[in-house]
Amino acid sequence: MTDLRSTQNPEHAKHIAAWLRKLGALVRRNADDCGPDQMAIYAEMLIRDYQRAAFTNAALHYVAEACEWWPSYAVLRRLVGEHWDAFQRNRRDSKLPQITGTSGRKPLEGTDLQWRRYFDRGEMTNWVGADEAGVDPNEQRSRRDRALSLIRQQSPAAFEDITGKPASEPVSNAMWADPIRLRRSLDEASRGPFQGIFAQMARSAVAKYAPENMTIVDEVFPKNA
């Protein structure tokens, strides 16, 4: 190859390579994956499409959550692009939460952070699932509203971080103990995007607040599916 962008900008290439090595440590991979030659080729291709700022820990989290196994280049490029496009769009619309500033709001952590990430992933993909070619705008709004309603109940801190408005509702764990409401919520989540993330949170909440209903979670979200 004579047109090697990595030799023209070695620091950018090193940054991408280091990012790729972190990804390799977070996903399952075959023996031939993540070798020096493959890393060099991936970095050489990615450097042509995305600037250094696209390869952050936030992007790493987004890609790693979407991939159980080391991804092909096409899949990796698409996921990096999804995150980068969403980051730029949110920055333009001034929708990103303030990481530093005068608000003094405590950074989210634990379950609250997981709920925030669940919502962010929906916003990044316009609430379209990985196996869907597209979704009607009314359905997109409905999915967003349902997600916000559930977040408002389960994580007021995440709701306030997302909307900038007080949740005005105490945390209620009644849904997890109510078989009918639980099954309805699980069924809705199973038809929407990011079932895996919701299943993890639901499994954790049911185990804590209503372990007797874990069979319902297993029916809708089988562990080995």
Phi and psi in degrees as a GROMACS rama.xvg file:
@    title "Ramachandran Plot"
@    xaxis  label "Phi"
@    yaxis  label "Psi"
@TYPE xy
-98.7778  -23.9996  THR-2
-100.837  78.5645  ASP-3
-99.9557  104.187  LEU-4
-65.6232  -29.2124  ARG-5
-64.4119  -30.1049  SER-6
-78.3232  -23.4482  THR-7
-78.9583  -26.8834  GLN-8
-139.436  71.4904  ASN-9
-61.7974  -33.1602  PRO-10
-67.1144  -39.0144  GLU-11
-62.0126  -44.8406  HIS-12
-63.5739  -41.0354  ALA-13
-64.3156  -39.3197  LYS-14
-62.2382  -44.6856  HIS-15
-65.2183  -42.8064  ILE-16
-61.0828  -41.9398  ALA-17
-64.2134  -39.7501  ALA-18
-62.4516  -42.1717  TRP-19
-64.988  -37.4639  LEU-20
-64.3666  -38.1476  ARG-21
-63.3429  -42.0345  LYS-22
-61.326  -41.2564  LEU-23
-60.8937  -27.2639  GLY-24
-81.9561  -13.3329  ALA-25
-100.98  -16.2082  LEU-26
-120.884  164.644  VAL-27
-78.3843  150.609  ARG-28
-152.993  157.192  ARG-29
-82.623  169.967  ASN-30
-61.1569  -32.1429  ALA-31
-85.4724  -5.6037  ASP-32
-81.811  149.924  ASP-33
69.104  20.6694  CYS-34
-72.9702  164.893  GLY-35
-55.8741  -41.5147  PRO-36
-65.9108  -44.0251  ASP-37
-64.5782  -42.3278  GLN-38
-59.9837  -41.6956  MET-39
-64.6335  -40.7669  ALA-40
-69.2651  -43.9485  ILE-41
-58.771  -46.3611  TYR-42
-62.4743  -40.4979  ALA-43
-62.9034  -38.1116  GLU-44
-74.7593  -43.6055  MET-45
-66.7336  -31.7882  LEU-46
-66.3228  -20.1507  ILE-47
-78.2975  -19.71  ARG-48
-113.09  -29.4233  ASP-49
-132.007  138.791  TYR-50
-76.1232  169.638  GLN-51
-57.3349  -35.6274  ARG-52
-64.343  -13.9084  ALA-53
-75.8286  -19.0772  ALA-54
-103.866  77.5445  PHE-55
-111.148  174.829  THR-56
-66.1403  -32.0706  ASN-57
-64.2825  -42.167  ALA-58
-65.8613  -38.4114  ALA-59
-60.6975  -44.0663  LEU-60
-62.0131  -43.309  HIS-61
-61.5987  -47.263  TYR-62
-69.0154  -44.6299  VAL-63
-63.6197  -35.5559  ALA-64
-67.7619  -27.0765  GLU-65
-88.3592  -12.169  ALA-66
-125.895  117.511  CYS-67
-78.4111  -38.3378  GLU-68
-110.106  160.294  TRP-69
-54.6802  125.513  TRP-70
-82.8661  155.698  PRO-71
-67.224  165.967  SER-72
-61.2244  -40.8735  TYR-73
-61.4031  -43.0752  ALA-74
-67.4642  -44.0667  VAL-75
-61.2669  -45.3526  LEU-76
-62.1097  -40.0292  ARG-77
-64.5969  -43.261  ARG-78
-68.4002  -42.95  LEU-79
-60.6122  -40.9653  VAL-80
-64.6975  -40.9493  GLY-81
-58.5038  -47.2596  GLU-82
-67.8834  -42.4027  HIS-83
-65.7461  -42.9694  TRP-84
-62.4441  -42.9429  ASP-85
-65.2446  -40.2623  ALA-86
-60.6014  -45.9495  PHE-87
-66.179  -40.4711  GLN-88
-64.4796  -45.2614  ARG-89
-64.9366  -36.4549  ASN-90
-66.111  -40.085  ARG-91
-64.2201  -37.6315  ARG-92
-87.9707  2.10967  ASP-93
57.3044  39.8812  SER-94
-100.813  -8.46363  LYS-95
-71.878  139.143  LEU-96
-65.5252  149.49  PRO-97
-74.4138  118.02  GLN-98
-77.3316  -38.6587  ILE-99
-133.024  153.241  THR-100
155.747  -158.87  GLY-101
-96.0783  -2.74104  THR-102
-69.1063  -31.1298  SER-103
71.4789  10.1519  GLY-104
-69.4165  133.011  ARG-105
-69.5317  132.459  LYS-106
-58.1164  143.379  PRO-107
-69.2509  150.68  LEU-108
-151.601  169.165  GLU-109
59.5707  -137.866  GLY-110
-63.0468  -36.1006  THR-111
-60.2634  -40.0437  ASP-112
-67.0815  -36.5254  LEU-113
-64.6513  -40.8889  GLN-114
-64.0588  -39.4699  TRP-115
-62.3243  -43.1684  ARG-116
-67.4219  -35.8704  ARG-117
-58.8205  -45.8425  TYR-118
-67.5301  -43.3815  PHE-119
-60.2678  -39.7436  ASP-120
-64.7605  -36.7982  ARG-121
-64.1321  -42.6275  GLY-122
-64.5572  -38.3839  GLU-123
-62.3471  -33.3066  MET-124
-110.221  14.3322  THR-125
56.916  30.5815  ASN-126
62.5851  30.3936  TRP-127
-102.074  127.453  VAL-128
-71.1237  161.539  GLY-129
-62.9894  -28.0224  ALA-130
-98.6761  13.6578  ASP-131
-113.206  137.05  GLU-132
-76.2566  -27.3516  ALA-133
-178.422  166.948  GLY-134
-137.433  140.645  VAL-135
-58.1147  139.164  ASP-136
-53.3126  -36.3242  PRO-137
-65.2448  -38.0934  ASN-138
-69.2895  -36.8175  GLU-139
-59.5222  -47.3112  GLN-140
-63.3301  -38.8161  ARG-141
-64.4161  -42.9475  SER-142
-64.0548  -40.6109  ARG-143
-64.7906  -44.004  ARG-144
-65.4124  -40.3337  ASP-145
-64.3995  -40.3389  ARG-146
-63.5255  -44.8835  ALA-147
-63.5431  -38.8863  LEU-148
-62.8192  -43.9193  SER-149
-67.5521  -41.6059  LEU-150
-63.3538  -38.4148  ILE-151
-60.3673  -37.8689  ARG-152
-74.5257  -42.1374  GLN-153
-93.4734  -25.0192  GLN-154
-146.97  79.8721  SER-155
-53.8393  -35.6334  PRO-156
-63.0014  -43.1505  ALA-157
-67.8881  -39.2111  ALA-158
-60.3394  -45.3262  PHE-159
-65.9025  -35.8026  GLU-160
-67.1769  -35.9704  ASP-161
-74.837  -47.5057  ILE-162
-98.2005  -20.1768  THR-163
75.282  9.68484  GLY-164
-117.851  149.869  LYS-165
-66.0709  143.499  PRO-166
-69.9334  -33.1389  ALA-167
59.9091  16.8727  SER-168
-139.213  135.389  GLU-169
-70.7471  157.566  PRO-170
-63.3468  128.623  VAL-171
-119.562  125.059  SER-172
-104.701  13.9858  ASN-173
-63.5976  -32.5605  ALA-174
-58.5458  -39.6183  MET-175
-66.0744  -28.7832  TRP-176
-89.0604  -12.4553  ALA-177
-95.2744  107.256  ASP-178
-56.3195  -38.9597  PRO-179
-68.6669  -49.1682  ILE-180
-64.6963  -38.9083  ARG-181
-62.809  -48.2991  LEU-182
-63.5374  -38.8102  ARG-183
-62.2151  -45.054  ARG-184
-65.6136  -40.895  SER-185
-65.7298  -41.1829  LEU-186
-62.0022  -42.479  ASP-187
-63.0732  -43.5743  GLU-188
-65.6485  -33.3159  ALA-189
-69.4398  -20.8651  SER-190
-94.5936  -8.17996  ARG-191
-103.256  -175.219  GLY-192
-75.9083  159.166  PRO-193
63.8994  41.4112  PHE-194
-58.2601  -36.6801  GLN-195
-61.1956  -44.5161  GLY-196
-65.3618  -44.9473  ILE-197
-64.4418  -39.8615  PHE-198
-60.8169  -40.4847  ALA-199
-62.573  -45.289  GLN-200
-67.7657  -41.7564  MET-201
-64.225  -42.5546  ALA-202
-61.8253  -41.4787  ARG-203
-65.9222  -43.521  SER-204
-67.4623  -42.6134  ALA-205
-66.7664  -39.0594  VAL-206
-60.6866  -33.1353  ALA-207
-84.0063  -42.1216  LYS-208
-106.205  -23.9203  TYR-209
-152.839  64.5393  ALA-210
-57.5449  -23.2629  PRO-211
-66.2557  -16.3811  GLU-212
-99.654  9.75933  ASN-213
-62.6377  -28.6113  MET-214
-62.3537  -30.8982  THR-215
-67.697  -42.725  ILE-216
-61.8271  -42.2688  VAL-217
-66.2194  -31.4711  ASP-218
-67.9183  -45.3794  GLU-219
-79.1639  -38.1512  VAL-220
-124.678  79.2792  PHE-221
-57.4  140.509  PRO-222
-62.6674  -34.975  LYS-223
-97.2448  11.0179  ASN-224
